[in-house]
Amino acid sequence: MNILFISIEGNTRSFLTRLQAYAQQQHSFNPQLPTINLKEITDQTLPAAESEPFFAFVPTYLDGGNGFDSGVKELMTNALGEYIAENDNAKKCLGVVGSGNRNFNEQYCLTARKYAYEFKVPFLADYELRGTSQDVEQIYAILTKRWQQVNV
């Protein structure tokens, strides 16, 4: 399973490192279950055409407002959205997982929902900040199910 992500404060990277370790553990119990390959996208990442299907993990950083009629300007995560939009990469995106802080109400995971809408892919799951062990298990199950649906 391939995951493209952006991590500004390290929360997404931390979550995905734990998700990757959990996937490896599950794979060792059942080799039919997928492992995870991570690819971090930054402002310095050169555009490339992805050759394999992937999931996108994106945190939400916005410029304020209520997330609907103001405050929908993305901050700091643009590199991932631009990367997915280029080279027909969006056609290989299997879905989006969002993270954020629930204190921001309607803005919680707004960037991930925006990506799902823009790239016409499902919004699969969300977790808060660095996520919990339960989030890791649930999101792995969701990704595995989706991965198996498209790789039959």
PLY file of the C-alpha trace (Angstrom):
ply
format ascii 1.0
element vertex 152
property float x
property float y
property float z
element edge 151
property int vertex1
property int vertex2
end_header
0.00 0.00 0.00
1.40 3.38 -0.95
0.79 6.56 1.03
1.66 10.10 0.00
1.61 12.61 2.83
2.68 15.99 4.04
3.65 16.66 7.64
4.13 20.20 8.88
4.52 19.77 12.64
5.37 16.06 12.63
1.94 14.79 13.68
1.15 13.13 10.36
4.65 11.65 10.11
4.34 10.27 13.66
0.95 8.72 12.93
2.14 7.15 9.69
5.29 5.74 11.26
3.08 3.95 13.79
0.66 2.88 11.03
3.55 1.49 9.00
4.86 -0.50 12.01
1.37 -1.83 12.71
0.94 -2.87 9.07
4.28 -4.69 9.16
3.19 -6.52 12.31
-0.14 -7.52 10.76
1.65 -8.65 7.59
3.94 -10.90 9.63
0.84 -12.60 11.09
-0.92 -12.78 7.73
1.19 -12.27 4.57
-2.04 -11.54 2.64
-2.28 -8.20 4.45
-0.43 -5.29 2.86
2.56 -3.43 4.20
2.88 0.33 3.79
5.27 2.41 1.69
5.49 6.07 2.71
6.39 9.03 0.50
6.58 12.44 2.12
5.82 15.40 -0.13
7.41 18.75 0.73
7.79 22.09 -1.01
11.08 20.75 -2.40
9.56 17.59 -3.93
9.89 17.62 -7.69
6.74 16.79 -9.67
6.62 13.15 -10.75
4.08 10.76 -12.18
3.07 8.14 -9.65
3.14 4.66 -11.16
1.13 2.90 -8.44
-2.16 3.64 -6.66
-1.86 5.55 -3.39
-3.71 7.06 -0.46
-3.19 10.69 0.55
-2.86 11.81 4.19
-3.24 15.53 4.80
-3.53 17.70 7.91
-5.57 20.89 7.91
-4.05 24.34 8.34
-6.31 27.23 7.34
-6.22 31.00 7.57
-9.10 31.38 10.04
-12.77 31.99 9.42
-15.53 29.44 9.71
-14.42 27.00 7.02
-17.38 27.65 4.73
-17.77 31.21 3.51
-14.39 32.33 4.82
-11.21 30.69 6.00
-10.87 28.08 3.30
-7.47 29.21 2.09
-5.11 26.33 2.62
-1.85 27.06 4.38
1.33 24.98 4.27
-0.17 21.83 2.67
-0.37 23.14 -0.90
2.61 21.04 -2.03
0.67 17.80 -1.59
-2.42 19.07 -3.42
-0.29 20.36 -6.29
1.63 17.08 -6.48
-1.58 15.06 -6.68
-3.03 17.41 -9.31
0.00 17.08 -11.62
0.88 14.28 -14.03
-2.55 12.61 -13.72
-1.62 11.51 -10.20
-5.19 12.15 -9.04
-6.30 9.19 -11.16
-4.18 6.93 -8.96
-5.46 8.33 -5.66
-7.64 5.76 -3.87
-8.83 8.07 -1.14
-7.91 10.72 1.40
-7.39 10.55 5.17
-7.45 13.77 7.14
-6.14 14.94 10.46
-6.57 18.06 12.50
-7.71 19.47 15.79
-11.37 18.99 16.73
-11.27 22.35 18.55
-11.54 23.97 15.11
-15.10 22.64 14.66
-16.16 22.85 10.99
-12.56 23.28 9.90
-11.60 19.88 11.32
-10.19 17.87 8.38
-11.49 20.46 5.92
-8.40 20.18 3.69
-8.84 16.41 3.35
-12.53 16.82 2.52
-11.58 19.47 -0.04
-9.02 17.12 -1.65
-11.58 14.29 -1.76
-14.06 16.57 -3.52
-11.50 18.11 -5.87
-9.93 14.80 -6.92
-13.24 12.88 -6.90
-12.04 10.25 -4.43
-13.52 9.06 -1.14
-12.80 10.74 2.18
-11.93 7.54 4.03
-11.14 8.44 7.62
-9.88 11.02 10.05
-7.93 11.21 13.28
-7.07 13.99 15.69
-3.54 15.35 16.06
-1.16 12.33 16.36
-4.00 9.82 16.60
-4.43 6.94 19.01
-3.57 3.25 18.79
-7.24 2.63 18.09
-7.08 5.12 15.18
-4.08 3.24 13.78
-5.95 -0.06 13.85
-9.19 1.36 12.43
-7.50 3.30 9.64
-5.35 0.32 8.67
-8.53 -1.76 8.38
-10.20 0.92 6.23
-7.17 1.28 3.95
-6.76 -2.48 3.63
-10.41 -2.91 2.65
-10.17 -0.15 0.03
-6.81 -1.49 -1.25
-8.29 -4.94 -1.69
-11.36 -3.55 -3.49
-9.24 -2.00 -6.21
-6.51 -4.65 -6.36
-8.65 -7.72 -6.91
0 1
1 2
2 3
3 4
4 5
5 6
6 7
7 8
8 9
9 10
10 11
11 12
12 13
13 14
14 15
15 16
16 17
17 18
18 19
19 20
20 21
21 22
22 23
23 24
24 25
25 26
26 27
27 28
28 29
29 30
30 31
31 32
32 33
33 34
34 35
35 36
36 37
37 38
38 39
39 40
40 41
41 42
42 43
43 44
44 45
45 46
46 47
47 48
48 49
49 50
50 51
51 52
52 53
53 54
54 55
55 56
56 57
57 58
58 59
59 60
60 61
61 62
62 63
63 64
64 65
65 66
66 67
67 68
68 69
69 70
70 71
71 72
72 73
73 74
74 75
75 76
76 77
77 78
78 79
79 80
80 81
81 82
82 83
83 84
84 85
85 86
86 87
87 88
88 89
89 90
90 91
91 92
92 93
93 94
94 95
95 96
96 97
97 98
98 99
99 100
100 101
101 102
102 103
103 104
104 105
105 106
106 107
107 108
108 109
109 110
110 111
111 112
112 113
113 114
114 115
115 116
116 117
117 118
118 119
119 120
120 121
121 122
122 123
123 124
124 125
125 126
126 127
127 128
128 129
129 130
130 131
131 132
132 133
133 134
134 135
135 136
136 137
137 138
138 139
139 140
140 141
141 142
142 143
143 144
144 145
145 146
146 147
147 148
148 149
149 150
150 151
